[in-house]
Amino acid sequence: MAKIQTPQPVRGTQDMFGETEERFAHVVATFERVRRLYGFKGLQLPVIEPTAVFSRSLGEATDVVSKEMYSFEDRGGDSITLRPEFTAGIARAYLTNGWQQYTPMKLSLHGPLFRYERPQKGRYRQFHQIDAEIIGAAEPAADVELLVMADQLLKELGIDDGVTLQLNTLGDTPSRDAWRAALVSYFNDHRDVLSEDSLARLEKNPLRILDSKDPDDRGVAYAAPKIDDFLSAEASDFFGAVTAGLDAAGVAWTRNAALVRGLDYYRHTAFEFVTDRLGAQGTVLGGGRYDGLIENLGGPATPAVGWAAGIERLAMLCVEGKSELLIAVVADHPELQQDSEMLARHLRKNGVAIATSFKGNAKRQVELAKKAKVDSILFVRQSDPLSGSRLYLSGESLTLDEIRQIQAALPLGWQTMLGGD
């Protein structure tokens, strides 16, 4: 009989377990805590959307739509796409559910996204993002709040060291249109040195040439017209209000005039939090204002601003993922096993995480507990005739607060003694 070949995972996907999963969960939990501090409501969206949601919002000519989307025809003949990003789906939900009555809306979500691209460090074909959006607020204060929130998130994750907030303005519609026309004229005069990708972008996406990684493109882009030469007074005031708000909040930033968004619905603020700890792919969080997107999907002109960050990339920067206290409860003798199980249930009800092993004597259970890297072991014993103690808490690395947490969670009448490992 031929040996059955085990199917391999799809390229660009990953199975998360152990420390990898702990870091991932730590990022999500921290995001959930921080977004509540800023009054963002949670949102869940379908993983699949009509293909038109992304082709209309991202544009048929973009790499995401033309090369990277997982699209297919379902049994009903409809074109369906696994979502490659969140923002378009949020805009669709805003319109189809009639959420205009709730503006301004502060929304947050997280989950899997799908893009067919070359897998590399921190980037997968199925990847995950956290996302925060404010819909229906045209004021620069909305941009500031999102950036302050992002800055706090990175600080609470402990990964802000070496991360820089890069900021730019794309201007309002008149500013952007004038700048775009000047860029097209300028790059047309230098067609002979532009890369093939930049030549393809020249008519439909000229702003993207400014952030090209091609050495020849970069030399031409460096001398290209700057947005500041075309900013209207209103656009200049908007950007000034954003930077002043960040200064007042103590959020450090630096201007990056080459930071752009190629899609026409982007306006005003564009930003990225960048690190040098992930190689060439250094952006850990990015976003901007997209006042024209909802109108592109058939809705009324609606201001909006948001950001997204890859969970895998954030998790790679985290020092550790596990934050809760984990202990094991071990019975010294088999006749005390029921007492041990009762105690474990009680501790869990009172917020203490318990690691359980299901076999072996006390010695073997201690070995398994240490293998599971518990913070301490709580031994259940016969009552001590002198001290009255039934428990022996082993764990020299415990802090005083952790010891108090365990003792406070114990049932009445159960006394503990603290000992060494």
N, C-alpha and C positions, 0 to 999 in steps of 0.2 A: 504494500500500500504506500503510495507516494506521500511524502511528508506535506502536511498542510502549511502553506506559506502564510504567515501572519501579515495582514495588510499594514503598510507603514503609514504614519500620519501625513496629511496633506502638507506639501512644502509651504513654509511660511506660517505654520501654526505651531503651537507649543502646548504641552501638558504642564500645568503648574502644580507644584507640590512642595511641601516643606518650607524652607526659607523664602523661596521665590513667591509662593502663594502668600506667605505671611507679609512680605513687603507689599505685595499687590493689595491685600486687604487693608493694610495700614494706610496706604494712600487713599483708598476709597473712604475709610472710616474718618480720616482727618478731613477730607473734602466735605463729607456729610456734616461734620461738626461745624466747620467754618462757614459753609453756605447758610446754615441756620442762624449763625450770628449776624448775618447780613440780610436776613429775611427773604432768602430765595426759596421758592417752593419747588418741591421735587416734581419730576415729570418722567413718564415712561412712554416711549414711542415704539411703533412696530419696527422690526429689523428690516422688513421689506417695504418698499414704496413703489408707486408707479415710476417708471423710468423718466417720465416727463418732469417729475419733481426735481431731478438733478440736471437733466439736459437743459431745462429752462433757467435754472438758477446758476449752474456752473458754466454753462455755455458749451455748445457742441464742439468748439475748437480746442477746449482745454484738454490737457493730458489725462486728467481724471476721467472725463467722459469718453474720450476717444480711445484710450488705451487701458485704463485701470479698473473700470467698473465691472462687477460681476452681474451681468444682466442676462435674463433668459425669458422665454415666452412660456407662460403657464398653460394649463390645459384648456383654459378659456380663450386663449389667443392674446392675452394681455401681456405687454412688456413690463416685466418686474425687475427691480434691481435691489441687491443687498446694499444697504446704506453705506456709502463711502465716507460720509461726514454727517454731523448732526444738524447744522444750521438750516439747511433747506427743508428737512423734515419738520423742524420746529415751526418754520414759516408756514408750511402746508397745514400743520395742526392748528396754528393760530387762525388761519382763514377758514378752514372747513368746520371748526368747532365754534366759530363766532365769538372768539375770545376778545374782540376789540373792546367790549364793554368793561373789561377788567384792566385796561391799561392805566398806568404803566405796569407791565408784568415783569417780575423777576423770577426767572426759571433756571433750574439746574437739573442735570441728568448725567448718567454715566452708563457705559455699556460697550458692546462689541461693534466694530466697524470693519469693512472689508474693502481691500484694494489689491488688484493684481499688479504687484511691482516687485522688483528684485529684493528679496529679504536681505537685511543687513543688521548690524548691531542695534538693538533696541527698536527695530522696525520689522513688522510681520504683515502677512497678508490678512490674517485676522488679528486685529489689534484692538485696544480698548482706550477710550478717552473719558475724561471728565469734562464737563461743559457748563458754562454759566452765561446767561443772556439777559439783557434788559430790553424789552420791546415797548415802544410807545413813549420813550423819553428822548427828546431832542437836545436836552441840556448837557453841557460838558460835565456837569456833576455826575452824570451816569457813567461816563467814561472813567472819571476819577475813582468812583466807588468800585468799579470792576477791577481796576488796577491795584487799588489798595487791598482789596480782597485777595487778589492773586498773590500779592507780596506777602500778606499774612499767611496764606496757605503754604508758600514755600518756606517761610520761617518756621512754621509749626511742624513741617515735615523735616526740618533741620537740614535743608539742602540749599539755603540761600547763599551760603558762602561761595564766592566765585561766580555767582549768577548776576548778570547785568540786564537791567531793563533798557531796551533800545526802543526809541520812540520817534515817530515821524508824523507829519500831516500830509494828507492827500488833497486837502482843500475841499471847498464846496463844489457844486456842479459846474459853475462858470470857471472857477479856478482850474479844476481838473481838465475840463474840455480844452482850455487855452494851453495848458501845459502839455496835454496829449498831442495837440496839433504841432506844437513846437518840437516835441520829441520825434514825431514822424518825419518832419522836415529835416531835422538834424541827422537822424539815422539813415535817411535816404541818401544824404550826402556822403555817408560812410559805408554804403552797402558792400563795397569791395573788401572790407576787412571784417564784416560780421560773420558769425558762424551760421551754419544752415538752420539751426534751431531759432536763432534770433531773426533771420530773414523770414522764417515762417511766422514769427510773432509780430513782425513789423506792422502789418496792417490791422490785425485783430487784437493784439495784446502788447503794444509797444512798451508799456511800463515794465513788463517782465524782463526786458533786455537789461534794465538797470541792475537787476540782481543775478544776472547770468554769472556762472562760475567759469566760463571760457576765458582764458587769459586775454585773447584779442578783444573780446567783447568788453571786458572789464576796463581796458585802456580807453576804448571809445566812450563807454558809459561814464567814466570819471569826469570827462569834460562836457557831458550832456547838460542841457538846460535844467536848472533847479526849480523845484516847486515854489520856493520862496519868491522867485521873480514874477510869479503869476497869481499869488494869493490875493484874494479880495480882502477888504477890511474886515468883513464878517468872519471869513475863514481864519484870518490871522488872530482875531480876538478869541475865537473858539479855541485854537491851539494854545494861546496864552493862558486861557482859563484852565485848561487841562494841566499844563505844566505848573501853574501857580497852585492848583489844588494838590498836586503830588508833592510839591515843596512843603506846603502847609502840613501834609500828613506825614512828612518825613520819609517819603519813598524816593530813593535815589534813582536817577534816570540819566541817559545820555542820548543825544540826538544822532540819528542815523538817517541821513538824507537819501540813502540808497534803499531803504526799507519801503517796499511798495506792495500793493495788492493789484493784480492785473485785471480783475473783474470790474466792470463798469459800475456796479452798484455800490462799491466801497466809497466812502467819503471820510473826510476829516482824519480821525486818529487811526494809526496803524502801529502795532507794538509787538515785540517779542522779548521774552525773557531768555537769555542766551548764556550757555556755559561752555567752557573749554574742556570739560571732563568727559564728553561723549564723542570726541573726535570731530570729524567734519560736520556731522549732523548735530549741531549744538543747541538747537532751539528746544526748550523744554515746555514752553507755554507761549501761545501767540493768539492774536485776534485783532479786532478793529471794529470800526463803525461801518455798517452796511445799510445805509438809509434807503437804497433802491431795490433791495432784494424782494420784499413783499409785493411791491408793485410789479416786479418781473413775473410773479406767480399769479397775477390777475387781481391783486388786492389794491386798496388805496395806498397812496404814498404814506409810509409808516417809518419813523426813525427807529433804529435798533443798533445795538452794540453788544459784542460778546467775545468770549475767548474759549479756547479748548486746549487741553494738554494730554499727552499720551501717558497712560497709567504705567505702562511698562518702562518708559523712559524715566519717569519720576521715581519708580521703584528701584531702578538701577542706581540712583543717586542716594537713596536712603541708607543710613548706617545700619538700621535694623528695623524689622517689622513688628516683632512681638512687643506689646506694651503691657499686657495684663499679667498679673501674678498667677503662676501655675504651680499647684502642689499635688502630691500623691498622698493617698491615705492607705496605710498598710497595717493589717492586723498582725500582731506578734504571734498569735496562735490561731489555728483553724476555727476554734470555737468562738472566736471574736469576730468572725467574718461578717456576720449580720450587723453587729455594732458598727463595723467599719463602713458597710454599705449605707447604713442609716445616717452616719455622720457625713459621708460624701454627699448624699442627697440634701441634707440640711445646709451644708456649706454652699452648694451650688445655688440653692434658693436664696442665699444671702450674698450672692455676687462673687464667690470665690471659684475659680476654674479648677477642676479636678482632672488629673490624668489617671486613667484606669488601666490596669493590666488584668488579664482574665485567667491567668494560670500560674502555677508554681507556688512554692512556699514563700515565707516572708523574705528570705534572702534573694530568691529569684525575682520577686516583685520589686525589691529595692534596685536590683540590677537593671530591670526594664525601665524603672522610673528615672534612673540616672541617664539611661540611653535616650529617653525622651526629653532630657535636659530640663527637668522640673526645677523650680526655684527652691523647693524644700520638700521634706517628707514628714508627714504627720503619722506617728506610730500609735496604734490603739493597743493599750495594755490593760492588765488587771489593775484595779485600784491599788495605789501605793498606800500601805497602812500608815505611813508616817505623814506623807504630804497630801494624801487624798487624790493625787493626780492620776488620771486615766490616760493621758496623752503625753507624748514626748515629741517635741517639734525639732527636727533636725534641719539645719540650714544656716551656716555661718554667714552667708552672703546676704541674708535678709536685712532690710533696713528696719529701724524701729517702727516706722509707719506701717510696713508690711506685716510685722509681727502683731501690731495692734489690730490691723485689718482682719487677720485670721482669728485672733482671740475674740474680737467683737462679733464674729460670725458663728461662734460655737454655741451649741445648745446650753441652756442653763444647767449648772451642776457639773459641767465638764471643765476640768482644770487642766492647764498645760504646764509643762516644764520645758524650757529652751535648753538644748544641748548642742554640742558640736557634731560635725558630720562623722 
